[in-house]
Amino acid sequence: MEVGIIATLLATAGTAVIDLQYPSRFAPSLGELLSWWRLPWYLLSGTWEIMKVAITDLLGTDPAESLFRVSPFAAGKKNDERAVARRVLAVTYTTVAPNFIILGINCSDQKMLFHQIKRSSVPKMTQRLGARP
């Protein structure tokens, strides 16, 4: 427990130092924050999709695709508080589902890089946060 307390204090101090040097601004709208209501469905459907792919891959009937994909994303400007919030929420909410992992959002190219085991559409929640199908 003592090691955990020390590690927590060091992590908190490190975060404070980084925030002083590179302040983060996070200003999501209420609608963007409330997008989480879709997560239970994405979690269930994503888990089912992964299980289905695993079974068909193990049986040798349909191998897993393992795709890296790029999608247009209205990332906004790098230092815009609202755009930062949309990017953070898009990554956090979308990566909760096991079948859709966002690896990054590039502001200069306005693109989102993500990985999927099996090709599917970009979730509606992610589209509302800035992704384009």
PyRosetta script that sets phi, psi and omega in degrees:
from pyrosetta import init, pose_from_sequence

init()
pose = pose_from_sequence("MEVGIIATLLATAGTAVIDLQYPSRFAPSLGELLSWWRLPWYLLSGTWEIMKVAITDLLGTDPAESLFRVSPFAAGKKNDERAVARRVLAVTYTTVAPNFIILGINCSDQKMLFHQIKRSSVPKMTQRLGARP")
pose.set_psi(1, -37.5)
pose.set_omega(1, 179.5)
pose.set_phi(2, -64.2)
pose.set_psi(2, -40.4)
pose.set_omega(2, 177.9)
pose.set_phi(3, -62.8)
pose.set_psi(3, -40.9)
pose.set_omega(3, 178.5)
pose.set_phi(4, -62.6)
pose.set_psi(4, -41.2)
pose.set_omega(4, 179.3)
pose.set_phi(5, -65.2)
pose.set_psi(5, -44.7)
pose.set_omega(5, 179.0)
pose.set_phi(6, -62.8)
pose.set_psi(6, -44.1)
pose.set_omega(6, 179.5)
pose.set_phi(7, -62.5)
pose.set_psi(7, -39.8)
pose.set_omega(7, 178.9)
pose.set_phi(8, -64.8)
pose.set_psi(8, -43.1)
pose.set_omega(8, 178.6)
pose.set_phi(9, -63.7)
pose.set_psi(9, -42.5)
pose.set_omega(9, 178.0)
pose.set_phi(10, -64.6)
pose.set_psi(10, -42.1)
pose.set_omega(10, 179.1)
pose.set_phi(11, -65.0)
pose.set_psi(11, -40.3)
pose.set_omega(11, 178.6)
pose.set_phi(12, -65.2)
pose.set_psi(12, -44.0)
pose.set_omega(12, 178.0)
pose.set_phi(13, -63.0)
pose.set_psi(13, -42.2)
pose.set_omega(13, 178.4)
pose.set_phi(14, -62.7)
pose.set_psi(14, -41.4)
pose.set_omega(14, 178.2)
pose.set_phi(15, -64.2)
pose.set_psi(15, -40.4)
pose.set_omega(15, 178.6)
pose.set_phi(16, -63.7)
pose.set_psi(16, -42.6)
pose.set_omega(16, 179.2)
pose.set_phi(17, -64.0)
pose.set_psi(17, -44.9)
pose.set_omega(17, 179.4)
pose.set_phi(18, -64.0)
pose.set_psi(18, -40.2)
pose.set_omega(18, -179.8)
pose.set_phi(19, -66.4)
pose.set_psi(19, -32.2)
pose.set_omega(19, 175.9)
pose.set_phi(20, -67.8)
pose.set_psi(20, -40.2)
pose.set_omega(20, -178.5)
pose.set_phi(21, -76.6)
pose.set_psi(21, -42.6)
pose.set_omega(21, -178.0)
pose.set_phi(22, -128.9)
pose.set_psi(22, 81.2)
pose.set_omega(22, -175.8)
pose.set_phi(23, -63.0)
pose.set_psi(23, 135.9)
pose.set_omega(23, 178.5)
pose.set_phi(24, -102.1)
pose.set_psi(24, 137.2)
pose.set_omega(24, 179.3)
pose.set_phi(25, -118.8)
pose.set_psi(25, 125.1)
pose.set_omega(25, -175.2)
pose.set_phi(26, -130.9)
pose.set_psi(26, 107.7)
pose.set_omega(26, -177.0)
pose.set_phi(27, -134.4)
pose.set_psi(27, 74.3)
pose.set_omega(27, 179.6)
pose.set_phi(28, -78.0)
pose.set_psi(28, 155.8)
pose.set_omega(28, 172.9)
pose.set_phi(29, -80.5)
pose.set_psi(29, 165.0)
pose.set_omega(29, 179.9)
pose.set_phi(30, -62.6)
pose.set_psi(30, -40.3)
pose.set_omega(30, 179.0)
pose.set_phi(31, -62.2)
pose.set_psi(31, -38.4)
pose.set_omega(31, 178.5)
pose.set_phi(32, -67.3)
pose.set_psi(32, -40.7)
pose.set_omega(32, 177.9)
pose.set_phi(33, -65.5)
pose.set_psi(33, -37.4)
pose.set_omega(33, -176.4)
pose.set_phi(34, -80.0)
pose.set_psi(34, 2.4)
pose.set_omega(34, 176.9)
pose.set_phi(35, -64.6)
pose.set_psi(35, -12.9)
pose.set_omega(35, -178.0)
pose.set_phi(36, -62.0)
pose.set_psi(36, -18.3)
pose.set_omega(36, -177.1)
pose.set_phi(37, -61.3)
pose.set_psi(37, -20.9)
pose.set_omega(37, 178.8)
pose.set_phi(38, -81.8)
pose.set_psi(38, -12.7)
pose.set_omega(38, -174.2)
pose.set_phi(39, -58.8)
pose.set_psi(39, -43.7)
pose.set_omega(39, -179.9)
pose.set_phi(40, -56.9)
pose.set_psi(40, -41.7)
pose.set_omega(40, 179.0)
pose.set_phi(41, -66.0)
pose.set_psi(41, -45.3)
pose.set_omega(41, 180.0)
pose.set_phi(42, -63.0)
pose.set_psi(42, -35.2)
pose.set_omega(42, 178.6)
pose.set_phi(43, -66.1)
pose.set_psi(43, -46.0)
pose.set_omega(43, 179.0)
pose.set_phi(44, -67.1)
pose.set_psi(44, -48.7)
pose.set_omega(44, -178.0)
pose.set_phi(45, -67.3)
pose.set_psi(45, -36.9)
pose.set_omega(45, 177.8)
pose.set_phi(46, -66.3)
pose.set_psi(46, -40.0)
pose.set_omega(46, 177.8)
pose.set_phi(47, -64.8)
pose.set_psi(47, -42.7)
pose.set_omega(47, 178.3)
pose.set_phi(48, -61.8)
pose.set_psi(48, -43.5)
pose.set_omega(48, -179.8)
pose.set_phi(49, -62.2)
pose.set_psi(49, -43.2)
pose.set_omega(49, 178.9)
pose.set_phi(50, -64.7)
pose.set_psi(50, -42.1)
pose.set_omega(50, 178.8)
pose.set_phi(51, -62.7)
pose.set_psi(51, -43.0)
pose.set_omega(51, 179.5)
pose.set_phi(52, -61.6)
pose.set_psi(52, -45.6)
pose.set_omega(52, 179.0)
pose.set_phi(53, -63.6)
pose.set_psi(53, -41.4)
pose.set_omega(53, -179.7)
pose.set_phi(54, -62.7)
pose.set_psi(54, -43.3)
pose.set_omega(54, -179.1)
pose.set_phi(55, -66.1)
pose.set_psi(55, -47.6)
pose.set_omega(55, -179.0)
pose.set_phi(56, -67.7)
pose.set_psi(56, -30.5)
pose.set_omega(56, 177.1)
pose.set_phi(57, -70.4)
pose.set_psi(57, -43.3)
pose.set_omega(57, 178.8)
pose.set_phi(58, -64.8)
pose.set_psi(58, -35.8)
pose.set_omega(58, 178.9)
pose.set_phi(59, -78.0)
pose.set_psi(59, -14.0)
pose.set_omega(59, 178.9)
pose.set_phi(60, 79.7)
pose.set_psi(60, 12.6)
pose.set_omega(60, -179.3)
pose.set_phi(61, -85.1)
pose.set_psi(61, -32.8)
pose.set_omega(61, -179.6)
pose.set_phi(62, -151.4)
pose.set_psi(62, 101.5)
pose.set_omega(62, -176.5)
pose.set_phi(63, -67.2)
pose.set_psi(63, 150.8)
pose.set_omega(63, 176.7)
pose.set_phi(64, -64.4)
pose.set_psi(64, 142.7)
pose.set_omega(64, -176.0)
pose.set_phi(65, -84.0)
pose.set_psi(65, -39.8)
pose.set_omega(65, -176.8)
pose.set_phi(66, 50.8)
pose.set_psi(66, 79.8)
pose.set_omega(66, -173.2)
pose.set_phi(67, -107.9)
pose.set_psi(67, 139.1)
pose.set_omega(67, 165.6)
pose.set_phi(68, -101.4)
pose.set_psi(68, 125.5)
pose.set_omega(68, -176.7)
pose.set_phi(69, -127.6)
pose.set_psi(69, 156.7)
pose.set_omega(69, 177.2)
pose.set_phi(70, -123.4)
pose.set_psi(70, 135.8)
pose.set_omega(70, 178.8)
pose.set_phi(71, -131.6)
pose.set_psi(71, 143.7)
pose.set_omega(71, 172.9)
pose.set_phi(72, -60.7)
pose.set_psi(72, 142.0)
pose.set_omega(72, 179.8)
pose.set_phi(73, -143.7)
pose.set_psi(73, 126.8)
pose.set_omega(73, 178.0)
pose.set_phi(74, -74.8)
pose.set_psi(74, 80.3)
pose.set_omega(74, -173.1)
pose.set_phi(75, -77.7)
pose.set_psi(75, -18.9)
pose.set_omega(75, -178.0)
pose.set_phi(76, 70.7)
pose.set_psi(76, -165.3)
pose.set_omega(76, 179.7)
pose.set_phi(77, -85.1)
pose.set_psi(77, 153.4)
pose.set_omega(77, -174.9)
pose.set_phi(78, -58.3)
pose.set_psi(78, -38.4)
pose.set_omega(78, -174.6)
pose.set_phi(79, -102.5)
pose.set_psi(79, 6.6)
pose.set_omega(79, 179.2)
pose.set_phi(80, -75.3)
pose.set_psi(80, 122.9)
pose.set_omega(80, -176.2)
pose.set_phi(81, -57.6)
pose.set_psi(81, -43.1)
pose.set_omega(81, -179.0)
pose.set_phi(82, -67.6)
pose.set_psi(82, -41.0)
pose.set_omega(82, 179.8)
pose.set_phi(83, -67.0)
pose.set_psi(83, -39.1)
pose.set_omega(83, 176.7)
pose.set_phi(84, -59.7)
pose.set_psi(84, -44.7)
pose.set_omega(84, -179.4)
pose.set_phi(85, -62.2)
pose.set_psi(85, -44.0)
pose.set_omega(85, 179.6)
pose.set_phi(86, -62.9)
pose.set_psi(86, -41.7)
pose.set_omega(86, 179.3)
pose.set_phi(87, -64.8)
pose.set_psi(87, -45.2)
pose.set_omega(87, -179.9)
pose.set_phi(88, -62.7)
pose.set_psi(88, -45.6)
pose.set_omega(88, -179.6)
pose.set_phi(89, -67.1)
pose.set_psi(89, -37.9)
pose.set_omega(89, 178.0)
pose.set_phi(90, -61.3)
pose.set_psi(90, -46.2)
pose.set_omega(90, 179.7)
pose.set_phi(91, -65.5)
pose.set_psi(91, -47.2)
pose.set_omega(91, -176.3)
pose.set_phi(92, -64.7)
pose.set_psi(92, -54.0)
pose.set_omega(92, -176.6)
pose.set_phi(93, -64.8)
pose.set_psi(93, -43.0)
pose.set_omega(93, -174.6)
pose.set_phi(94, -72.2)
pose.set_psi(94, -36.2)
pose.set_omega(94, -177.2)
pose.set_phi(95, -75.4)
pose.set_psi(95, -10.2)
pose.set_omega(95, 175.0)
pose.set_phi(96, -62.0)
pose.set_psi(96, -39.5)
pose.set_omega(96, 178.4)
pose.set_phi(97, -71.0)
pose.set_psi(97, 134.2)
pose.set_omega(97, -173.3)
pose.set_phi(98, -72.1)
pose.set_psi(98, -12.2)
pose.set_omega(98, -176.5)
pose.set_phi(99, -99.7)
pose.set_psi(99, 4.6)
pose.set_omega(99, -173.9)
pose.set_phi(100, -145.0)
pose.set_psi(100, 105.6)
pose.set_omega(100, -176.8)
pose.set_phi(101, -118.9)
pose.set_psi(101, 115.9)
pose.set_omega(101, 178.2)
pose.set_phi(102, -82.2)
pose.set_psi(102, 126.2)
pose.set_omega(102, 179.8)
pose.set_phi(103, -92.7)
pose.set_psi(103, -24.4)
pose.set_omega(103, 178.2)
pose.set_phi(104, 173.2)
pose.set_psi(104, 160.0)
pose.set_omega(104, 175.8)
pose.set_phi(105, -124.9)
pose.set_psi(105, 123.9)
pose.set_omega(105, -177.0)
pose.set_phi(106, -98.6)
pose.set_psi(106, 116.9)
pose.set_omega(106, -178.5)
pose.set_phi(107, -71.1)
pose.set_psi(107, -36.7)
pose.set_omega(107, -176.0)
pose.set_phi(108, -69.8)
pose.set_psi(108, -34.8)
pose.set_omega(108, 179.8)
pose.set_phi(109, -97.8)
pose.set_psi(109, -9.8)
pose.set_omega(109, -177.3)
pose.set_phi(110, 57.3)
pose.set_psi(110, 48.3)
pose.set_omega(110, -178.4)
pose.set_phi(111, -130.0)
pose.set_psi(111, 153.7)
pose.set_omega(111, 176.1)
pose.set_phi(112, -121.0)
pose.set_psi(112, 128.8)
pose.set_omega(112, 177.5)
pose.set_phi(113, -103.1)
pose.set_psi(113, 130.7)
pose.set_omega(113, 179.8)
pose.set_phi(114, -144.4)
pose.set_psi(114, 164.6)
pose.set_omega(114, -179.5)
pose.set_phi(115, -120.6)
pose.set_psi(115, 141.0)
pose.set_omega(115, 175.4)
pose.set_phi(116, -138.5)
pose.set_psi(116, 150.4)
pose.set_omega(116, 174.9)
pose.set_phi(117, -81.0)
pose.set_psi(117, -35.8)
pose.set_omega(117, 179.7)
pose.set_phi(118, -137.4)
pose.set_psi(118, 134.1)
pose.set_omega(118, -177.6)
pose.set_phi(119, -60.8)
pose.set_psi(119, 130.8)
pose.set_omega(119, 173.0)
pose.set_phi(120, -148.8)
pose.set_psi(120, 172.9)
pose.set_omega(120, -177.8)
pose.set_phi(121, -75.1)
pose.set_psi(121, 160.3)
pose.set_omega(121, 175.8)
pose.set_phi(122, -70.2)
pose.set_psi(122, 130.5)
pose.set_omega(122, -177.5)
pose.set_phi(123, -58.3)
pose.set_psi(123, 146.3)
pose.set_omega(123, 178.8)
pose.set_phi(124, -55.4)
pose.set_psi(124, -39.9)
pose.set_omega(124, -180.0)
pose.set_phi(125, -58.8)
pose.set_psi(125, -43.6)
pose.set_omega(125, -179.8)
pose.set_phi(126, -69.1)
pose.set_psi(126, -35.7)
pose.set_omega(126, 177.8)
pose.set_phi(127, -64.7)
pose.set_psi(127, -39.6)
pose.set_omega(127, 179.0)
pose.set_phi(128, -67.1)
pose.set_psi(128, -23.2)
pose.set_omega(128, 178.9)
pose.set_phi(129, -90.5)
pose.set_psi(129, -4.0)
pose.set_omega(129, 174.1)
pose.set_phi(130, 138.2)
pose.set_psi(130, -13.2)
pose.set_omega(130, -179.5)
pose.set_phi(131, -75.3)
pose.set_psi(131, 150.5)
pose.set_omega(131, 174.1)
pose.set_phi(132, -116.2)
pose.set_psi(132, 138.1)
pose.set_omega(132, -177.0)
pose.set_phi(133, -64.3)
pose.dump_pdb("model.pdb")
